[in-house]
Amino acid sequence: MAKVIENGVSLGVNFNSGNVSKYQVAGSDLEEVNKNIEQWNLDEEVAKIIETGRVLGFDFNSREEEVKTFVARREMEDKERSRRHEALTWNIRGLGGMEKKKAIKHLVNKHRPTILFIQESKLSSFDSKVISSLGGSWLNRGLGVDAIGRAGGLITMWNDSLFVTKACIKNDRCIILAG
């Protein structure tokens, strides 16, 4: 399959069958254009898989939707893996307000870190409610060091299916994890 993009219109030509497909890649906004391009790439990938199967003696033509679903799922999984960060750290300078708690939840949901380090939480106590309120179901384990007066406070949270702890050490100034 060859592709030519001209004036926002893409032509896909399948040389084996002689079929020509038109894809509109222009759109009213960047998100729409990206969706059109993703759909075109998905269609092209499915066509390649079906053609490769034909060469190898498999007939996928009647299962095109199944192949498309499989490829789309794999693409989504790849995107998810690529946007996940292994570790995030934030000197939050106080975690008392709801706005900062919401910001942490948003970060966790968006980036899916394996480990999250928070400095200067200024929380006087740390318990399992802090883990569930900040890490949701993604970051399901954690340790905290309470603030001393109006200074300090450390929180380390992690996903125990991605990071298996072998040892944890904490004192009033640090948290050490080995995994």
C-alpha positions in Angstrom: 0.0 0.0 0.0 1.4 3.4 -1.0 0.1 6.6 0.4 0.2 10.2 -0.9 -1.0 13.2 1.1 -2.1 16.2 -0.8 -4.2 19.1 0.3 -5.4 17.3 3.4 -6.5 14.2 1.4 -4.6 11.0 1.6 -4.8 8.3 -1.1 -4.0 4.7 -0.2 -3.3 2.5 -3.2 -3.2 -1.3 -2.8 -1.1 -2.4 -5.7 -2.2 -6.1 -5.5 -5.9 -5.3 -5.9 -5.7 -1.9 -7.6 -8.1 -0.5 -5.0 -7.7 3.2 -4.2 -9.0 4.5 -0.8 -9.4 8.1 0.1 -8.9 9.3 3.7 -9.7 12.8 4.8 -7.0 13.9 7.2 -8.0 17.5 7.4 -10.2 18.5 10.3 -11.5 21.4 12.3 -8.9 20.9 15.0 -5.7 19.1 15.7 -7.4 16.4 17.8 -9.7 15.5 14.9 -6.8 15.5 12.4 -4.9 13.1 14.7 -7.9 10.8 15.0 -8.2 10.7 11.2 -4.5 9.9 10.9 -4.7 7.2 13.6 -7.7 5.6 11.8 -5.8 5.7 8.5 -2.8 4.1 10.2 -5.0 1.5 11.8 -6.6 0.6 8.4 -3.2 0.5 6.8 -1.8 -1.8 9.5 -4.8 -4.1 9.2 -4.3 -4.3 5.4 -0.7 -5.2 5.9 -1.6 -8.0 8.4 -4.3 -9.4 6.1 -1.8 -9.3 3.1 0.9 -11.0 5.1 -1.5 -13.6 6.2 -2.5 -14.2 2.6 1.1 -14.7 1.5 1.5 -17.2 4.4 -1.6 -19.0 3.4 -4.1 -17.6 6.0 -7.3 -16.0 5.0 -8.0 -13.1 7.3 -10.4 -11.3 4.9 -13.5 -12.5 6.6 -12.0 -11.5 10.0 -11.1 -8.0 9.2 -13.0 -6.5 12.2 -11.4 -8.9 14.6 -7.9 -8.0 13.3 -8.8 -4.3 13.5 -9.9 -4.8 17.1 -6.7 -6.7 18.0 -4.5 -4.1 16.4 -6.4 -1.2 18.0 -6.1 -2.8 21.5 -2.3 -3.3 21.0 -1.9 0.3 19.9 -3.8 1.5 23.0 -1.6 -0.7 25.3 1.6 0.7 23.6 0.4 4.2 24.2 -0.4 3.4 27.8 3.1 2.0 28.3 4.8 4.9 26.6 3.0 7.5 28.8 3.7 5.9 32.1 6.7 7.2 34.1 8.7 5.0 36.3 9.0 7.6 39.1 7.6 11.0 39.8 8.8 13.4 42.5 7.3 16.6 43.8 8.3 19.1 46.6 4.7 20.0 47.2 5.3 22.5 50.0 2.2 21.5 52.0 -0.5 19.0 51.2 -3.2 20.4 53.3 -5.5 21.8 50.6 -7.8 19.8 48.3 -6.4 21.5 45.2 -2.9 19.9 45.7 -4.5 16.5 46.5 -6.5 16.7 43.3 -3.4 17.6 41.4 -1.6 14.6 42.7 -4.5 12.3 41.8 -4.5 13.8 38.3 -0.7 13.2 38.0 -1.1 9.6 39.1 -4.0 8.9 36.8 -2.3 10.6 33.8 1.2 9.2 34.1 0.7 5.9 36.1 4.1 6.1 37.9 5.6 3.0 39.5 6.7 5.1 42.4 5.7 8.6 43.6 7.9 10.6 46.0 6.4 13.7 47.8 8.6 16.0 49.9 7.5 18.7 52.3 4.0 17.2 52.7 3.7 19.0 56.1 1.2 16.3 57.2 1.3 15.6 60.9 0.2 12.0 60.4 0.3 9.5 57.7 -2.0 6.5 57.3 -3.6 4.2 54.7 -6.3 6.9 54.0 -3.6 9.1 52.6 -2.5 6.4 50.2 -6.0 5.7 48.9 -6.9 9.4 48.7 -3.8 10.3 46.7 -2.8 7.1 44.8 -6.3 5.6 44.2 -6.1 2.0 43.1 -2.9 2.5 41.1 -0.5 3.4 43.9 -1.6 1.0 46.5 1.3 0.9 49.0 3.1 3.6 50.8 5.2 4.9 53.7 5.2 8.3 55.2 7.3 10.4 57.6 5.4 12.9 59.7 6.3 16.5 59.5 8.0 18.0 62.6 6.2 21.2 63.4 5.6 23.1 60.2 8.5 21.5 58.3 9.2 18.3 56.6 7.0 15.3 55.9 7.8 12.7 53.3 5.5 10.3 51.4 6.5 7.5 49.1 3.8 5.5 47.3 4.2 2.7 44.8 2.3 0.1 42.8 3.1 -3.2 44.4 2.5 -5.2 41.2 5.3 -3.2 39.5 7.6 -2.7 42.4 8.0 -5.5 44.9 9.7 -4.2 48.1 12.3 -6.4 49.7 13.2 -3.9 52.5 11.9 -0.6 53.8 13.8 1.7 56.1 12.5 5.0 57.4 13.5 7.6 59.9 12.5 11.2 60.5 14.5 12.4 57.5 14.3 9.7 54.9 12.5 6.7 53.4 14.6 4.0 51.8 13.0 1.2 49.7 14.8 -1.8 48.2 13.1 -3.9 45.6 
